[in-house]
Amino acid sequence: MTSSVLVFLYLLTTILLPFIESKWALYCPQECNCTLTPAAKWVLGSVYNPADSKKEAYMRSVVCNVLTDTVLIQMLNKIPLETQTLTLIQHDSSKSFVLSDKHFRHIPQLLGLQIQGPRSVSAKRIAVANGWLRSQPKLQHLRLCRVNITAMDSSTFTKLKGLKILHLINVGLRSLPSEFFFGHVALQEISLNQNDIEHVQPSIFSTLPNLKVLSLSRNRLRCFENCTGDLPLPRLQHLDLTGNQIGHISTFTFVQMASLTSLHLEDNPIQVIFPNAFHATPNLQTLTLGYKKQPLHVMPFSFAGLARLTALTLPNIDNNVLEYGMFAGLTSLTHLNIIQGRLQQVTTNAFVGAPNLERISIRECRLKRLYRDAFSGLKYLTRLDLSRNRLVKLNPSAFFGLKRLQELFLQQNQLDVLPRRFFNVIPNSLGSLRLEGNPWNCTCEAGKWKSSAVGRVRKEGATEVKYVRDRSVEPLCHVPKQFSGKPVMDVLKKQLKCFKKKYSNT
């Protein structure tokens, strides 16, 4: 790059842009803020890629507050002609308005529009009339949140052929006509969260070959595959069905969605994950399941075929045992979270099929027993969280082979002693061993603890990770009574002098 080009870029960013911004702000209505906003910061969705975008680096953006005494038509008429993005924020105390085409007719360059209604349920919401965006053929991003759209039908979007991102959040949608998105081949992201949608017509997404992101979370959907039939969504990458009433998924649920990389099914009353349930989504990388109000049962080979899955979250599973085959084929899995379930045992070789696990969290369950070689083959495991369970005893052989383990969390269980061979199998790489919240019996048997790791927490520095002592997580004695409530390590060193005795006997 030549020096003249560098000088020009410097002048553009340090002199010209502030000058343009000041001129831009000069014509801004009193209730609004007019700025030059980086395109990447304004774009509503997650599909924006600056490298693929032909949009200018900065967009002329206006943010307006709709207050109690706001005369909406007068305020909008004062907005600069060159406005590219407009955000309207309605306050709880404002009057009700009905937006129509006349409100936006004088802003022909509009690329993005956001309208945020009041947060109070009792406040009057802005409403939109049918055909209110007729004069905005260039619009690419539209987000309506807490807005009354009952008068809007599919003809509203007829001329918006360039629309790429559409969010209709908490707008009272109960159903979607089959032609709602007809002809919008440019649409890449749709969010219909927090509505009352119970059913989706099979053909509603049939004309959206470029759809990458679809979110229907917090609705009332009871099914998915029966709603979509054999609907092909070949480019869909992210699907969010969180918080619906879906009670069943099968091997046909996600057919013809082979490009899916993330799938969110949490907070649905799904009872069982059958074998090969996700065979049609081989590119899936992130999967979340589970519902506090409905236990979930996982069968062996439920996740077969998900060779690219890297993160799996399973809250409230009703399996009593983690057994062989449950994670078969998950060769890319690095993060596993099992939270608030009924799990009681982890059997031998339970994680065979997921050899690249780096982090496992089995917490807030009913875990009582770890079998020999329970974590066998997990040579890359660095963090193991078994906190808030019902462990009374530990089998040292369960931890054999964890050569890279750095953090082991055993706090809030029912342990009173650690087995003698425990630290013989725990690697020297261990930096943090959390043992607080257990009813420890403070005797010199506890002197075999690895004091360099007990009561330490992870602290990430600029260049390295350190494990530093934290008094708030030190384990405390429960018995004998005279030591109750005192830090275990202090009692061992100062009261019982266990380390000195050990040294004198060698």
N, C-alpha and C positions, 0 to 999 in steps of 0.2 A: 504494500500500500504506500503510495507516494506521500511526501510531506504535505503537499497542497491539499490532498484529500483529508488527511488528519486534521489540518487546520480548519477545513470546512466543517468537519464533524464536531470539532471543539466549539466553533462559533455557533453551530446549530443547537447544541445542547446547553451551552452556558449563556448565550446572548439572545439568539433568535427565538427559541422556544419560550423563555420567560416573557419576552416582548409580546409574542403572539398571544400567550395566555393572558397577559394583562389587558390586551385589547379585547380579547374574548370575554373576559369578566366584566368589562366596562358596560356591556349591554345586558347584563344579567338582571332578571327581576329580583326584587327585594327578598322574596321568600325562597329564593333559589341560590344554589352555588354552582358556578360555571367553571369548569377546569378542563385542561387537556389531560386525559387519563390514558395510561398505557393500555393498549387493546387487550393484552393478555390478562390484565387485572380486572377488566370490566366484563369480559365474556362470561356468560352465566353458567355454562355447562363444563363438562370435563373432556370434551372432544376437540377443544381448540389446540391447534398445533401451529405455532408461529412460522415454522419452516414451510408449511403448506399454504399459509394464508396470504392473500393478496391485499389484505386490509393494511392501511397505513399504521405505523407504529403507535401513533397517538390518535385518540378519538376525542372529538369535542363533546364533552359530557355535561349534562345538566341534572342536578338533584334538587327537587323542590319539596317543601313541606306544605301539606294541605292542612291549614289550621282552622280555628273556629270562624274567623272572619274572612277567610280566603274566598275571593270571587274567582272561581276556577277558570272561566273562559278568558277573563282579563289577564290573569297570570300567564296562561299558556300562550296568549297572543303576543306577549312580550318576549317570549323565548327566542333567541337568535335563530335566524333562518337556517344557518349552517349546522345546527345541532344534529349530532349523529346518534347519541344515546340519551335517553331520558328516563329518570327515575322519579316516581311520585310516591311520597310517603304520607299516608293519611293518619292523622293523629286521632286519638279516641274522642276528642271533643268536637271534631269537625262536623259539618253538615253532610247530608247525603247528596251525592251528585250522580248524574247519569252521563257517562262519556259517549259521545257520538263522533261521527266523522268530522264535524266542523271544528272540534277541539284540536285536531292534528293536521288539518289540511294545509296549514302554512309551514309545516316542517317536512318538506319532501325528501330530505336526505337521511331520514331516520333509519338506522340499522338495528338499534336495540331499544326495547321498551320494557321497563319494570314498573309494576304498580303493587305497592304493599298496603293492604288495608289495615284497619285498627286492630290492636291486640285484644281489646276488650270484647267479650262475646256480645255484650249488650249495645255496643257502639254501632252507629249506622255506617254501613259499608258503601264504598263507591260501586256503582253498577255500570254495566256496559250495554249499549244498545246494539241491536243487530246491524251488521255492516259497519261497525265503528272504525274499522281499519281499512276501509275501502281505498283510501288515498295513500296507503303505505306499501306499495309493491316491492320496495327495497328491503323491507324488514327481514332480518335474519334471526334475531333473538327476541323471544317474547316470554316474559315471566309475570304471571298474575298470582298473587298470594292474598287470601282473605278478601276476595273481590266477588261481588254478586254478578254471575254470568248467566242467570236463568233466561234472559232474553236473547242469548247468543246461540246461533245454530251453526251447522257446518259451512254455510255460505260465508260466514265471517272470514274463513281462511282461504276462500276460493282464489283470491288474487295474490296471496302470499306464497308464491311458488318458490321463492328463495329462502323460505324459513328453514333454518337448520336446527334450532334448539327451541323447544316449547315446554314451558313449565306451567301447569295449572294446578296450584297447590291450595288445598283447603278452600275450594270455591263452590262446594256443594254439589259436585257432579254425582248423579245417580246412575246414569247410563251413557253410553256413547253410541250414536248412530253409526251404522256400518260404513257410511260414506264420510265420516268425520275427517279422516286424513287423506281422502281420495286425491291422487295426483301430486302429492307432496313428496316427490322423489328425493328432494334435497335434505329432508329431515334426518338428522343423525342422533338426536337425543330427545326423549319424551319423558317428562315426569308428571305423573297424575297422583301424587301423594296426598294423603289425608283427605280423601273424599268418601263417598258412600257408594262406590261402584260395586255391584254384586255380580255382574255378568259382563263379559266382553264378547262381542260378535266375532265369529270365526274369521271374517274377511277384513276386520278393521285395520290390520297392519299389512294387508296383502300388497299394497302399492308403495311400501316403504323399503325398497331393497338396500338402502344405505343406512338403515337404523343400526346404531352401535350401542346405545344406552337406553334402557327401558326400566322405569321405576313405577311400580304400582303399590308401593308400601302404604300401610295404614288405610286400607279399604275394607270391603266386606266380601272379597272373592272367596268362594267355596271350592273352586276347582281351577285347574289351569289347562291341562291337556284337553279336556272336553270342551273348554271354551275356545281354544285355538285350533283344535283338530290337527290337520297335517300342515299347518301354516308354516311355510319356510321363512326363517329369519337368518339367512346365511351369514350376515356380517355382525349379528348381535354379539357384543362382547360382555356387557354388564347387565344383569337382570336382578332387580330387587323386588321381592314379593313379601318383604317383612311385614308382620302385623296384620295378616289377613285371617281367613277362616279355612284355609286349605288343610284338609285332614288326611290326604292321601297323595302319594307320588308313586309312579310306576316306571317301568322301563320305557314307556311311551311318552312320558310327560314332557321331556325336552328334546324330542326327536326333531331333526332339521335345525338344530341350534349348535352346530359343531364348532363355531368360533367362540363360544362362551368362555370367558376367562374368570369371571367372578359371579357367584350366585349366592343370594341372601334369602334364606328361608326361615330365619329365626322368628319366634313369636307366632308360629302357626301350630294348630293342634295336630301335628303329624304324629302318629303313634309308632309306626314301624318304617325302617329303611330296608327294603328288600334287597337281596343280592342283585348286583349289576344295575341298580337303579339309575346310575349316571353314565351308562355305557355310551350314550349318544353325545356326550360332552367331553371328548378326550383331551381338550385343551384347557379344561378348568384348572385354575391355579388357587382360587380362594373359595371356600365353602363354609357357610355358617348355618347351623341348624339349632333346634331346641326351643322349648317354651316352658316357662316356670309353672304354668297351670296344667301342662300335659306332658308326662314323662315320655321319653323317646327311646325306643328299643332299636339297637343296632345289631344286625346279623353279620356273621362271617361273610366276607366278600361283598358287603354292601357298597364299598367304594372301589370295587374292581374296575380297572380300565382308566383310572385317574392318575396316570403316570406323571403328569405335570403338576399335580396339586402340591402347593407349597405350604398352605395354611388351612387348618381344619379346626373349627370350634364346635364343641358338642356339649351344650349345657343341659342339665337335667336328664341324663340318660338313665333308664331303669335297669340296665344290665348289672347284675351282681358281680360278674366276672369279666375282666378283659382277657380274652383268650386268643389262641393262635388263629390266624386267618382274618381277624377283624380289620387289620390294616394291610392286607395283602395287595401288592401291586403299587403301593404309594411310594415309589422309589425317589420322588423329588420332595417329599414332605419334610419340612424343616421345623414347623411350629404346630404343636398339638395342644389344644386346650379342652380339658374335660372339667366342667364346673358344676357344682351344686347337684350332683347326681346321687344315685343309690349304690354306686360302685363300692364293693367290699374287698375284692381280691384282684391282684394282678398275677396271672399265672406265668409259668416258664415260657420264654420265647414269645411273649404277647405282642412284641413289636416287630417280629419277623415280617419282612415285606416293606418296612419303612426304615432302611438302614441309615438314612441321611438326616435323621431327626437331630436338631440342635437344641430345641427347647420343648420340654414337656411340662404341662401344668395339670395336675390332678388335685384340685383343691376344693374344699367345702363339700366333700362327699362323705361316704361312710367307710372309707378304706380302713381295713383292719389287718390285712395280711399281704405281704410281698413274698412270692415264691422265689426259690433259687433261680438265678439267671433271668429274673423278670425283665431286666433291661439289657439282656444279652444282645451283642452285636451293634450297640449304639456307640460306636467309637468316636462320633462327632458331637455327642451330647455335651453341652456346656452348662445348661441350666435345668435343674429338676426341682419342681415345686410340688411338695406333698403336704402342704400346710392345711390346717383346719380340717383334719380328718380324725379317725379314731384309732390310730396306731398305738398299740401297747408295747409291742416288741418289734425289733428289726432283725431281718435275716441278712447278715453281712454279705452273703453270696448273691443277694439280689442286685448288689451294686458292682459286681465284678466286671472288669473290662471297661469301665467308664474313664478312659485315660485322659480325656480333655475336660472333665467336669470342673467347673469354676464356682458354681453356686448351687448349694443344696439347702432347700427350705423344708424344715421339719417342725416349725413352730406351731403352737396351738394343737397338739395331739395329746396323747395320754402316756407318754414315755416317762419312765422314772430312771432307767439306766440305759447306757449304750453297751452293746455287746463288746467283748474284749477285742475281737478281730475287726471291729468296724473300721478303724483307721488304717488297718493293714491293707484293705482293699480300696480305700479312698485315695485318689491320686494326690501327688504333691501340688498339682495345679489348683487345688481347691483354695479359693480366696475368701469365700463367705459361707459359713455354716450357721444357719438360723435355728436356734433351739429354744427360744423363749416361749413361755406359755405352757410348758410341760411341768408335771409335778416331780421335779428331780429329787432323787435321794442322794444327798451330798456325802459321799464316802470317798476314800482314796481310790476306789475303782474308777471314779470319774477323772482321776488324774491322767488317764490315758487319752483324754480328749486332746485334739489338736488345737492348742490355744491360739495359734497364729490365724485361725480361720473363724473361731467362735466369736459371735457378737460383732462381726464386721459387716459393713455394707459397701456396696459398689459406689464408686465415685469416679465419674468420667472427667478426665482432664482434657486439655487441648491436644496433647500428643499421646497420652496413655491412660489406661484404666487402672485405678488403684482401689484397694479394699482397706477402708479405715475403720477404726474402732468406734462404735456408737453405743453409749451407755444405755440408751433407750431400748436396745434390742438384746441386752445381755440376759442370759438365762438365770433364773433365781431358784434358790433351794426351796423345797417344800418340806422335806424332812431331812435330818432330825429337827425337832421343834426349835432348838436353840439357834438354828441357822435359817429358819423360815423367813423368806423375803430378802435374804442377802444374796448378792451375786455369787454364782457357783465358783467362778475362777478366783475370786477374792478369798472365799472360804477354803478352797483347796490349797492356796498358796500361803495365806496368812494365819488361818485358824488351824487347819489340819496339817499344814506343812507337808503335803503329799509329795511335792517335787523334791524336797530335801531328803525325805525318807527314801525315795526311789533312788536318788543319787548315792546315798550312803550305802545302799545295799548292792551297788554294782561294783 
